[in-house]
Amino acid sequence: MSLKLKLNNKRLGFTFIEMLVTLTILSILASIALPYSHLVITRNKEYELRSVLRGVRNAIDEFHQDWKFGKISRLDDAASEDGYPVSLMILVEGVEKNGIKGGKKRYLRRLPEDPFATEDLSLEEHWKIRGYQDDMDSLLWSGSDVYDIHSQSEKQALDGTHYNEW
């Protein structure tokens, strides 16, 4: 009987000290994980930006090759005299193909979004555009064609460069 009495007197549950130790360990783990999650988000955005830039630049190059080899008309208003698209939207809307089949050739499904751009800008304003005749370091676009694009963001990347230099 005395053994039964002793077991009933023992309290079940956690002590205040055990709870404090557990909360301290959890807060330390959270303080380590929070900066790491910010780094992962930034790294994913950088990967997305590089992928978007590569895709648009490939589309511009493909457009130029089609113009150069006569797959699209040299008289079409969609191409500049140097053979580059006159706007980013031309890559989305497409151009008439030369040849028997005809039809339109589209180079992009949609105008991509810059992951580092502010939300108040339109999709075309996300990008800094450089024309074929523009100087490499020019801050202003001549408006004649689209030879290259860059991000408008002046933020610094994880590698120390700026996004608008990519």
TIVO-2410 file (N, C-alpha, C; in nm, 3 decimals):
# residues 166
REC num residu      c1      c2      c3 atome chaine
REC   1      M   0.080  -0.119   0.000     N      A
REC   1      M   0.000   0.000   0.000    CA      A
REC   1      M   0.085   0.127   0.000     C      A
REC   2      S   0.195   0.122   0.070     N      A
REC   2      S   0.279   0.241   0.077    CA      A
REC   2      S   0.345   0.271  -0.058     C      A
REC   3      L   0.372   0.166  -0.137     N      A
REC   3      L   0.428   0.186  -0.270    CA      A
REC   3      L   0.329   0.257  -0.360     C      A
REC   4      K   0.203   0.220  -0.347     N      A
REC   4      K   0.098   0.284  -0.426    CA      A
REC   4      K   0.082   0.431  -0.386     C      A
REC   5      L   0.095   0.459  -0.263     N      A
REC   5      L   0.081   0.594  -0.214    CA      A
REC   5      L   0.193   0.684  -0.264     C      A
REC   6      K   0.315   0.631  -0.269     N      A
REC   6      K   0.428   0.708  -0.317    CA      A
REC   6      K   0.414   0.742  -0.466     C      A
REC   7      L   0.366   0.650  -0.547     N      A
REC   7      L   0.350   0.675  -0.690    CA      A
REC   7      L   0.243   0.779  -0.716     C      A
REC   8      N   0.139   0.783  -0.640     N      A
REC   8      N   0.033   0.879  -0.659    CA      A
REC   8      N   0.074   1.020  -0.621     C      A
REC   9      N   0.169   1.034  -0.532     N      A
REC   9      N   0.214   1.166  -0.490    CA      A
REC   9      N   0.309   1.231  -0.592     C      A
REC  10      K   0.370   1.152  -0.682     N      A
REC  10      K   0.463   1.206  -0.780    CA      A
REC  10      K   0.385   1.283  -0.886     C      A
REC  11      R   0.433   1.401  -0.916     N      A
REC  11      R   0.363   1.486  -1.015    CA      A
REC  11      R   0.415   1.456  -1.155     C      A
REC  12      L   0.325   1.460  -1.252     N      A
REC  12      L   0.360   1.438  -1.391    CA      A
REC  12      L   0.368   1.574  -1.461     C      A
REC  13      G   0.455   1.586  -1.566     N      A
REC  13      G   0.465   1.711  -1.640    CA      A
REC  13      G   0.608   1.761  -1.642     C      A
REC  14      F   0.626   1.883  -1.698     N      A
REC  14      F   0.758   1.941  -1.712    CA      A
REC  14      F   0.779   2.047  -1.606     C      A
REC  15      T   0.902   2.060  -1.563     N      A
REC  15      T   0.933   2.165  -1.466    CA      A
REC  15      T   0.957   2.296  -1.541     C      A
REC  16      F   0.959   2.402  -1.467     N      A
REC  16      F   0.982   2.534  -1.524    CA      A
REC  16      F   1.120   2.542  -1.589     C      A
REC  17      I   1.219   2.483  -1.529     N      A
REC  17      I   1.356   2.483  -1.582    CA      A
REC  17      I   1.361   2.407  -1.715     C      A
REC  18      E   1.294   2.294  -1.723     N      A
REC  18      E   1.292   2.218  -1.849    CA      A
REC  18      E   1.228   2.300  -1.961     C      A
REC  19      M   1.122   2.371  -1.929     N      A
REC  19      M   1.056   2.455  -2.029    CA      A
REC  19      M   1.149   2.569  -2.075     C      A
REC  20      L   1.221   2.632  -1.982     N      A
REC  20      L   1.313   2.739  -2.017    CA      A
REC  20      L   1.427   2.689  -2.106     C      A
REC  21      V   1.482   2.575  -2.075     N      A
REC  21      V   1.589   2.518  -2.156    CA      A
REC  21      V   1.540   2.488  -2.297     C      A
REC  22      T   1.421   2.431  -2.308     N      A
REC  22      T   1.363   2.399  -2.439    CA      A
REC  22      T   1.339   2.525  -2.521     C      A
REC  23      L   1.283   2.628  -2.459     N      A
REC  23      L   1.259   2.753  -2.529    CA      A
REC  23      L   1.389   2.820  -2.572     C      A
REC  24      T   1.491   2.812  -2.491     N      A
REC  24      T   1.622   2.868  -2.525    CA      A
REC  24      T   1.682   2.798  -2.646     C      A
REC  25      I   1.675   2.666  -2.648     N      A
REC  25      I   1.727   2.589  -2.761    CA      A
REC  25      I   1.650   2.623  -2.888     C      A
REC  26      L   1.518   2.632  -2.879     N      A
REC  26      L   1.436   2.666  -2.996    CA      A
REC  26      L   1.465   2.806  -3.048     C      A
REC  27      S   1.486   2.902  -2.958     N      A
REC  27      S   1.516   3.038  -3.003    CA      A
REC  27      S   1.653   3.046  -3.070     C      A
REC  28      I   1.750   2.970  -3.022     N      A
REC  28      I   1.882   2.966  -3.086    CA      A
REC  28      I   1.870   2.906  -3.226     C      A
REC  29      L   1.797   2.798  -3.241     N      A
REC  29      L   1.778   2.737  -3.372    CA      A
REC  29      L   1.705   2.831  -3.469     C      A
REC  30      A   1.607   2.903  -3.418     N      A
REC  30      A   1.533   2.998  -3.503    CA      A
REC  30      A   1.622   3.114  -3.547     C      A
REC  31      S   1.708   3.162  -3.457     N      A
REC  31      S   1.797   3.273  -3.493    CA      A
REC  31      S   1.902   3.229  -3.596     C      A
REC  32      I   1.933   3.103  -3.603     N      A
REC  32      I   2.025   3.053  -3.705    CA      A
REC  32      I   1.952   3.033  -3.838     C      A
REC  33      A   1.830   2.985  -3.833     N      A
REC  33      A   1.755   2.951  -3.955    CA      A
REC  33      A   1.704   3.074  -4.030     C      A
REC  34      L   1.671   3.181  -3.961     N      A
REC  34      L   1.612   3.297  -4.026    CA      A
REC  34      L   1.705   3.362  -4.128     C      A
REC  35      P   1.831   3.393  -4.096     N      A
REC  35      P   1.919   3.450  -4.199    CA      A
REC  35      P   1.944   3.352  -4.314     C      A
REC  36      Y   1.951   3.225  -4.284     N      A
REC  36      Y   1.972   3.126  -4.388    CA      A
REC  36      Y   1.855   3.122  -4.486     C      A
REC  37      S   1.733   3.135  -4.435     N      A
REC  37      S   1.617   3.134  -4.524    CA      A
REC  37      S   1.618   3.258  -4.615     C      A
REC  38      H   1.661   3.373  -4.564     N      A
REC  38      H   1.674   3.493  -4.647    CA      A
REC  38      H   1.777   3.471  -4.758     C      A
REC  39      L   1.887   3.406  -4.726     N      A
REC  39      L   1.990   3.375  -4.824    CA      A
REC  39      L   1.936   3.282  -4.933     C      A
REC  40      V   1.859   3.183  -4.895     N      A
REC  40      V   1.802   3.088  -4.991    CA      A
REC  40      V   1.704   3.159  -5.084     C      A
REC  41      I   1.623   3.248  -5.031     N      A
REC  41      I   1.527   3.323  -5.113    CA      A
REC  41      I   1.601   3.412  -5.214     C      A
REC  42      T   1.703   3.481  -5.168     N      A
REC  42      T   1.783   3.567  -5.257    CA      A
REC  42      T   1.852   3.485  -5.364     C      A
REC  43      R   1.908   3.372  -5.326     N      A
REC  43      R   1.976   3.286  -5.423    CA      A
REC  43      R   1.878   3.235  -5.529     C      A
REC  44      N   1.757   3.200  -5.490     N      A
REC  44      N   1.656   3.154  -5.586    CA      A
REC  44      N   1.616   3.266  -5.681     C      A
REC  45      K   1.603   3.388  -5.630     N      A
REC  45      K   1.570   3.502  -5.717    CA      A
REC  45      K   1.683   3.529  -5.816     C      A
REC  46      E   1.807   3.517  -5.771     N      A
REC  46      E   1.921   3.536  -5.860    CA      A
REC  46      E   1.923   3.431  -5.970     C      A
REC  47      Y   1.895   3.307  -5.934     N      A
REC  47      Y   1.889   3.200  -6.033    CA      A
REC  47      Y   1.779   3.229  -6.135     C      A
REC  48      E   1.664   3.275  -6.087     N      A
REC  48      E   1.553   3.308  -6.177    CA      A
REC  48      E   1.591   3.423  -6.270     C      A
REC  49      L   1.657   3.526  -6.217     N      A
REC  49      L   1.699   3.639  -6.301    CA      A
REC  49      L   1.797   3.595  -6.408     C      A
REC  50      R   1.895   3.514  -6.373     N      A
REC  50      R   1.991   3.464  -6.473    CA      A
REC  50      R   1.920   3.382  -6.580     C      A
REC  51      S   1.826   3.301  -6.539     N      A
REC  51      S   1.751   3.219  -6.634    CA      A
REC  51      S   1.667   3.304  -6.729     C      A
REC  52      V   1.601   3.407  -6.675     N      A
REC  52      V   1.520   3.497  -6.757    CA      A
REC  52      V   1.607   3.573  -6.856     C      A
REC  53      L   1.719   3.626  -6.809     N      A
REC  53      L   1.810   3.699  -6.898    CA      A
REC  53      L   1.861   3.609  -7.010     C      A
REC  54      R   1.896   3.486  -6.975     N      A
REC  54      R   1.944   3.392  -7.076    CA      A
REC  54      R   1.835   3.363  -7.179     C      A
REC  55      G   1.713   3.341  -7.133     N      A
REC  55      G   1.602   3.311  -7.224    CA      A
REC  55      G   1.570   3.426  -7.319     C      A
REC  56      V   1.566   3.548  -7.268     N      A
REC  56      V   1.535   3.664  -7.352    CA      A
REC  56      V   1.650   3.690  -7.449     C      A
REC  57      R   1.773   3.679  -7.402     N      A
REC  57      R   1.887   3.701  -7.491    CA      A
REC  57      R   1.893   3.596  -7.602     C      A
REC  58      N   1.858   3.472  -7.569     N      A
REC  58      N   1.851   3.368  -7.673    CA      A
REC  58      N   1.741   3.399  -7.774     C      A
REC  59      A   1.628   3.450  -7.726     N      A
REC  59      A   1.518   3.487  -7.816    CA      A
REC  59      A   1.560   3.601  -7.909     C      A
REC  60      I   1.632   3.700  -7.855     N      A
REC  60      I   1.681   3.811  -7.938    CA      A
REC  60      I   1.778   3.759  -8.043     C      A
REC  61      D   1.868   3.670  -8.003     N      A
REC  61      D   1.965   3.612  -8.098    CA      A
REC  61      D   1.895   3.530  -8.206     C      A
REC  62      E   1.794   3.453  -8.167     N      A
REC  62      E   1.719   3.373  -8.264    CA      A
REC  62      E   1.646   3.463  -8.363     C      A
REC  63      F   1.586   3.572  -8.313     N      A
REC  63      F   1.520   3.668  -8.400    CA      A
REC  63      F   1.620   3.723  -8.502     C      A
REC  64      H   1.737   3.762  -8.454     N      A
REC  64      H   1.839   3.818  -8.543    CA      A
REC  64      H   1.884   3.715  -8.648     C      A
REC  65      Q   1.903   3.591  -8.606     N      A
REC  65      Q   1.943   3.486  -8.701    CA      A
REC  65      Q   1.834   3.464  -8.807     C      A
REC  66      D   1.708   3.463  -8.766     N      A
REC  66      D   1.598   3.448  -8.861    CA      A
REC  66      D   1.596   3.563  -8.961     C      A
REC  67      W   1.621   3.684  -8.913     N      A
REC  67      W   1.625   3.800  -9.002    CA      A
REC  67      W   1.744   3.790  -9.097     C      A
REC  68      K   1.857   3.749  -9.043     N      A
REC  68      K   1.981   3.740  -9.121    CA      A
REC  68      K   1.970   3.638  -9.235     C      A
REC  69      F   1.903   3.524  -9.206     N      A
REC  69      F   1.892   3.418  -9.306    CA      A
REC  69      F   1.761   3.424  -9.385     C      A
REC  70      G   1.688   3.533  -9.371     N      A
REC  70      G   1.569   3.554  -9.453    CA      A
REC  70      G   1.445   3.478  -9.412     C      A
REC  71      K   1.443   3.424  -9.291     N      A
REC  71      K   1.323   3.353  -9.245    CA      A
REC  71      K   1.211   3.451  -9.210     C      A
REC  72      I   1.248   3.573  -9.179     N      A
REC  72      I   1.149   3.680  -9.161    CA      A
REC  72      I   1.187   3.793  -9.256     C      A
REC  73      S   1.090   3.869  -9.295     N      A
REC  73      S   1.110   3.972  -9.397    CA      A
REC  73      S   1.200   4.084  -9.344     C      A
REC  74      R   1.289   4.129  -9.430     N      A
REC  74      R   1.375   4.243  -9.396    CA      A
REC  74      R   1.297   4.374  -9.405     C      A
REC  75      L   1.180   4.369  -9.466     N      A
REC  75      L   1.098   4.489  -9.480    CA      A
REC  75      L   0.996   4.502  -9.366     C      A
REC  76      D   0.987   4.402  -9.283     N      A
REC  76      D   0.890   4.403  -9.173    CA      A
REC  76      D   0.924   4.513  -9.072     C      A
REC  77      D   0.821   4.581  -9.023     N      A
REC  77      D   0.840   4.688  -8.924    CA      A
REC  77      D   0.884   4.635  -8.788     C      A
REC  78      A   0.876   4.505  -8.767     N      A
REC  78      A   0.912   4.447  -8.639    CA      A
REC  78      A   1.063   4.443  -8.619     C      A
REC  79      A   1.138   4.449  -8.728     N      A
REC  79      A   1.283   4.443  -8.718    CA      A
REC  79      A   1.344   4.577  -8.755     C      A
REC  80      S   1.453   4.610  -8.686     N      A
REC  80      S   1.526   4.734  -8.718    CA      A
REC  80      S   1.611   4.710  -8.842     C      A
REC  81      E   1.679   4.813  -8.886     N      A
REC  81      E   1.766   4.798  -9.003    CA      A
REC  81      E   1.886   4.709  -8.973     C      A
REC  82      D   1.915   4.687  -8.844     N      A
REC  82      D   2.024   4.598  -8.804    CA      A
REC  82      D   1.977   4.456  -8.779     C      A
REC  83      G   1.845   4.433  -8.788     N      A
REC  83      G   1.793   4.298  -8.775    CA      A
REC  83      G   1.754   4.256  -8.634     C      A
REC  84      Y   1.735   4.351  -8.546     N      A
REC  84      Y   1.694   4.319  -8.409    CA      A
REC  84      Y   1.550   4.366  -8.388     C      A
REC  85      P   1.479   4.305  -8.294     N      A
REC  85      P   1.339   4.347  -8.271    CA      A
REC  85      P   1.333   4.491  -8.223     C      A
REC  86      V   1.227   4.562  -8.264     N      A
REC  86      V   1.215   4.703  -8.225    CA      A
REC  86      V   1.163   4.720  -8.083     C      A
REC  87      S   1.104   4.615  -8.026     N      A
REC  87      S   1.060   4.619  -7.886    CA      A
REC  87      S   1.058   4.478  -7.829     C      A
REC  88      L   1.050   4.470  -7.699     N      A
REC  88      L   1.040   4.338  -7.635    CA      A
REC  88      L   0.909   4.269  -7.670     C      A
REC  89      M   0.802   4.347  -7.688     N      A
REC  89      M   0.671   4.288  -7.717    CA      A
REC  89      M   0.669   4.219  -7.854     C      A
REC  90      I   0.756   4.258  -7.946     N      A
REC  90      I   0.764   4.191  -8.076    CA      A
REC  90      I   0.800   4.044  -8.056     C      A
REC  91      L   0.886   4.016  -7.958     N      A
REC  91      L   0.924   3.877  -7.931    CA      A
REC  91      L   0.806   3.795  -7.882     C      A
REC  92      V   0.711   3.859  -7.816     N      A
REC  92      V   0.592   3.790  -7.765    CA      A
REC  92      V   0.484   3.782  -7.874     C      A
REC  93      E   0.460   3.892  -7.942     N      A
REC  93      E   0.354   3.897  -8.044    CA      A
REC  93      E   0.392   3.818  -8.168     C      A
REC  94      G   0.519   3.810  -8.200     N      A
REC  94      G   0.566   3.734  -8.314    CA      A
REC  94      G   0.573   3.817  -8.440     C      A
REC  95      V   0.632   3.758  -8.544     N      A
REC  95      V   0.646   3.822  -8.674    CA      A
REC  95      V   0.605   3.723  -8.782     C      A
REC  96      E   0.564   3.777  -8.896     N      A
REC  96      E   0.526   3.692  -9.009    CA      A
REC  96      E   0.649   3.624  -9.067     C      A
REC  97      K   0.636   3.494  -9.091     N      A
REC  97      K   0.746   3.418  -9.150    CA      A
REC  97      K   0.742   3.428  -9.301     C      A
REC  98      N   0.859   3.428  -9.362     N      A
REC  98      N   0.870   3.419  -9.508    CA      A
REC  98      N   0.851   3.274  -9.549     C      A
REC  99      G   0.813   3.252  -9.670     N      A
REC  99      G   0.805   3.116  -9.720    CA      A
REC  99      G   0.663   3.075  -9.754     C      A
REC 100      I   0.648   2.953  -9.798     N      A
REC 100      I   0.520   2.901  -9.845    CA      A
REC 100      I   0.420   2.889  -9.730     C      A
REC 101      K   0.465   2.835  -9.619     N      A
REC 101      K   0.372   2.812  -9.507    CA      A
REC 101      K   0.326   2.941  -9.442     C      A
REC 102      G   0.413   3.039  -9.435     N      A
REC 102      G   0.376   3.165  -9.372    CA      A
REC 102      G   0.348   3.147  -9.223     C      A
REC 103      G   0.258   3.228  -9.170     N      A
REC 103      G   0.224   3.220  -9.028    CA      A
REC 103      G   0.314   3.310  -8.945     C      A
REC 104      K   0.290   3.307  -8.816     N      A
REC 104      K   0.370   3.389  -8.725    CA      A
REC 104      K   0.467   3.303  -8.647     C      A
REC 105      K   0.582   3.359  -8.622     N      A
REC 105      K   0.678   3.294  -8.534    CA      A
REC 105      K   0.691   3.379  -8.409     C      A
REC 106      R   0.665   3.316  -8.295     N      A
REC 106      R   0.679   3.383  -8.166    CA      A
REC 106      R   0.806   3.334  -8.099     C      A
REC 107      Y   0.875   3.425  -8.034     N      A
REC 107      Y   1.003   3.393  -7.973    CA      A
REC 107      Y   0.993   3.377  -7.821     C      A
REC 108      L   0.894   3.440  -7.760     N      A
REC 108      L   0.869   3.427  -7.616    CA      A
REC 108      L   0.720   3.404  -7.596     C      A
REC 109      R   0.685   3.324  -7.497     N      A
REC 109      R   0.543   3.302  -7.465    CA      A
REC 109      R   0.483   3.422  -7.394     C      A
REC 110      R   0.564   3.483  -7.311     N      A
REC 110      R   0.519   3.602  -7.237    CA      A
REC 110      R   0.640   3.686  -7.205     C      A
REC 111      L   0.614   3.810  -7.173     N      A
REC 111      L   0.722   3.899  -7.132    CA      A
REC 111      L   0.761   3.862  -6.989     C      A
REC 112      P   0.885   3.826  -6.964     N      A
REC 112      P   0.924   3.781  -6.830    CA      A
REC 112      P   0.929   3.895  -6.729     C      A
REC 113      E   0.922   3.856  -6.605     N      A
REC 113      E   0.924   3.950  -6.494    CA      A
REC 113      E   1.061   3.947  -6.428     C      A
REC 114      D   1.110   4.063  -6.391     N      A
REC 114      D   1.236   4.072  -6.317    CA      A
REC 114      D   1.205   4.043  -6.171     C      A
REC 115      P   1.264   3.939  -6.112     N      A
REC 115      P   1.233   3.906  -5.973    CA      A
REC 115      P   1.274   4.013  -5.872     C      A
REC 116      F   1.360   4.105  -5.910     N      A
REC 116      F   1.405   4.210  -5.819    CA      A
REC 116      F   1.340   4.345  -5.847     C      A
REC 117      A   1.249   4.351  -5.943     N      A
REC 117      A   1.183   4.477  -5.977    CA      A
REC 117      A   1.074   4.508  -5.874     C      A
REC 118      T   1.047   4.637  -5.859     N      A
REC 118      T   0.938   4.677  -5.770    CA      A
REC 118      T   0.805   4.650  -5.838     C      A
REC 119      E   0.703   4.629  -5.759     N      A
REC 119      E   0.572   4.587  -5.811    CA      A
REC 119      E   0.498   4.698  -5.886     C      A
REC 120      D   0.536   4.823  -5.868     N      A
REC 120      D   0.463   4.933  -5.932    CA      A
REC 120      D   0.503   4.955  -6.078     C      A
REC 121      L   0.601   4.881  -6.127     N      A
REC 121      L   0.645   4.896  -6.266    CA      A
REC 121      L   0.572   4.797  -6.357     C      A
REC 122      S   0.550   4.839  -6.482     N      A
REC 122      S   0.494   4.746  -6.580    CA      A
REC 122      S   0.604   4.648  -6.622     C      A
REC 123      L   0.567   4.540  -6.690     N      A
REC 123      L   0.666   4.439  -6.727    CA      A
REC 123      L   0.775   4.495  -6.818     C      A
REC 124      E   0.738   4.585  -6.908     N      A
REC 124      E   0.840   4.642  -6.996    CA      A
REC 124      E   0.934   4.736  -6.921     C      A
REC 125      E   0.886   4.797  -6.813     N      A
REC 125      E   0.970   4.887  -6.734    CA      A
REC 125      E   1.064   4.812  -6.640     C      A
REC 126      H   1.047   4.681  -6.628     N      A
REC 126      H   1.136   4.602  -6.543    CA      A
REC 126      H   1.278   4.598  -6.600     C      A
REC 127      W   1.289   4.621  -6.730     N      A
REC 127      W   1.416   4.597  -6.798    CA      A
REC 127      W   1.480   4.724  -6.851     C      A
REC 128      K   1.611   4.728  -6.840     N      A
REC 128      K   1.690   4.834  -6.903    CA      A
REC 128      K   1.733   4.777  -7.038     C      A
REC 129      I   1.698   4.847  -7.145     N      A
REC 129      I   1.720   4.797  -7.280    CA      A
REC 129      I   1.837   4.871  -7.344     C      A
REC 130      R   1.916   4.796  -7.420     N      A
REC 130      R   2.026   4.854  -7.495    CA      A
REC 130      R   2.008   4.817  -7.642     C      A
REC 131      G   2.018   4.914  -7.729     N      A
REC 131      G   2.006   4.891  -7.873    CA      A
REC 131      G   2.140   4.856  -7.935     C      A
REC 132      Y   2.135   4.808  -8.057     N      A
REC 132      Y   2.256   4.766  -8.128    CA      A
REC 132      Y   2.351   4.884  -8.149     C      A
REC 133      Q   2.298   5.000  -8.177     N      A
REC 133      Q   2.381   5.118  -8.204    CA      A
REC 133      Q   2.421   5.193  -8.076     C      A
REC 134      D   2.365   5.156  -7.961     N      A
REC 134      D   2.396   5.224  -7.834    CA      A
REC 134      D   2.536   5.187  -7.786     C      A
REC 135      D   2.597   5.281  -7.714     N      A
REC 135      D   2.725   5.251  -7.651    CA      A
REC 135      D   2.703   5.150  -7.540     C      A
REC 136      M   2.806   5.072  -7.511     N      A
REC 136      M   2.794   4.966  -7.411    CA      A
REC 136      M   2.760   5.022  -7.273     C      A
REC 137      D   2.816   5.138  -7.238     N      A
REC 137      D   2.793   5.198  -7.106    CA      A
REC 137      D   2.682   5.301  -7.106     C      A
REC 138      S   2.607   5.309  -7.214     N      A
REC 138      S   2.502   5.410  -7.226    CA      A
REC 138      S   2.391   5.387  -7.124     C      A
REC 139      L   2.345   5.494  -7.062     N      A
REC 139      L   2.236   5.486  -6.967    CA      A
REC 139      L   2.101   5.506  -7.034     C      A
REC 140      L   2.102   5.557  -7.157     N      A
REC 140      L   1.979   5.584  -7.230    CA      A
REC 140      L   1.966   5.489  -7.348     C      A
REC 141      W   1.845   5.446  -7.375     N      A
REC 141      W   1.816   5.358  -7.487    CA      A
REC 141      W   1.780   5.445  -7.607     C      A
REC 142      S   1.838   5.416  -7.721     N      A
REC 142      S   1.810   5.494  -7.841    CA      A
REC 142      S   1.668   5.470  -7.891     C      A
REC 143      G   1.609   5.357  -7.858     N      A
REC 143      G   1.472   5.326  -7.899    CA      A
REC 143      G   1.462   5.263  -8.036     C      A
REC 144      S   1.576   5.240  -8.102     N      A
REC 144      S   1.571   5.186  -8.237    CA      A
REC 144      S   1.549   5.035  -8.239     C      A
REC 145      D   1.606   4.962  -8.146     N      A
REC 145      D   1.588   4.817  -8.142    CA      A
REC 145      D   1.627   4.763  -8.005     C      A
REC 146      V   1.609   4.631  -7.987     N      A
REC 146      V   1.644   4.565  -7.861    CA      A
REC 146      V   1.759   4.470  -7.891     C      A
REC 147      Y   1.879   4.506  -7.847     N      A
REC 147      Y   1.997   4.424  -7.867    CA      A
REC 147      Y   2.031   4.346  -7.741     C      A
REC 148      D   2.003   4.405  -7.625     N      A
REC 148      D   2.033   4.340  -7.497    CA      A
REC 148      D   1.942   4.398  -7.390     C      A
REC 149      I   1.924   4.321  -7.282     N      A
REC 149      I   1.846   4.371  -7.168    CA      A
REC 149      I   1.924   4.347  -7.040     C      A
REC 150      H   1.892   4.429  -6.941     N      A
REC 150      H   1.950   4.417  -6.807    CA      A
REC 150      H   1.840   4.448  -6.707     C      A
REC 151      S   1.861   4.404  -6.584     N      A
REC 151      S   1.768   4.437  -6.477    CA      A
REC 151      S   1.779   4.586  -6.443     C      A
REC 152      Q   1.671   4.646  -6.400     N      A
REC 152      Q   1.673   4.786  -6.355    CA      A
REC 152      Q   1.723   4.797  -6.211     C      A
REC 153      S   1.723   4.684  -6.139     N      A
REC 153      S   1.757   4.686  -5.997    CA      A
REC 153      S   1.904   4.721  -5.975     C      A
REC 154      E   1.927   4.812  -5.882     N      A
REC 154      E   2.064   4.851  -5.847    CA      A
REC 154      E   2.113   4.779  -5.722     C      A
REC 155      K   2.037   4.680  -5.677     N      A
REC 155      K   2.076   4.603  -5.558    CA      A
REC 155      K   2.202   4.522  -5.587     C      A
REC 156      Q   2.272   4.490  -5.479     N      A
REC 156      Q   2.394   4.413  -5.491    CA      A
REC 156      Q   2.364   4.264  -5.479     C      A
REC 157      A   2.424   4.185  -5.566     N      A
REC 157      A   2.405   4.040  -5.566    CA      A
REC 157      A   2.492   3.977  -5.457     C      A
REC 158      L   2.470   3.849  -5.435     N      A
REC 158      L   2.548   3.777  -5.333    CA      A
REC 158      L   2.696   3.770  -5.369     C      A
REC 159      D   2.728   3.773  -5.498     N      A
REC 159      D   2.868   3.767  -5.540    CA      A
REC 159      D   2.937   3.903  -5.544     C      A
REC 160      G   2.864   4.011  -5.505     N      A
REC 160      G   2.923   4.143  -5.497    CA      A
REC 160      G   2.895   4.232  -5.618     C      A
REC 161      T   2.850   4.174  -5.728     N      A
REC 161      T   2.815   4.254  -5.846    CA      A
REC 161      T   2.676   4.312  -5.828     C      A
REC 162      H   2.635   4.399  -5.918     N      A
REC 162      H   2.502   4.456  -5.914    CA      A
REC 162      H   2.416   4.389  -6.021     C      A
REC 163      Y   2.287   4.373  -5.990     N      A
REC 163      Y   2.198   4.302  -6.083    CA      A
REC 163      Y   2.188   4.372  -6.218     C      A
REC 164      N   2.198   4.505  -6.219     N      A
REC 164      N   2.185   4.576  -6.347    CA      A
REC 164      N   2.311   4.563  -6.433     C      A
REC 165      E   2.414   4.496  -6.383     N      A
REC 165      E   2.537   4.472  -6.462    CA      A
REC 165      E   2.536   4.334  -6.526     C      A
REC 166      W   2.440   4.250  -6.492     N      A
REC 166      W   2.438   4.113  -6.544    CA      A
REC 166      W   2.396   4.111  -6.688     C      A
***
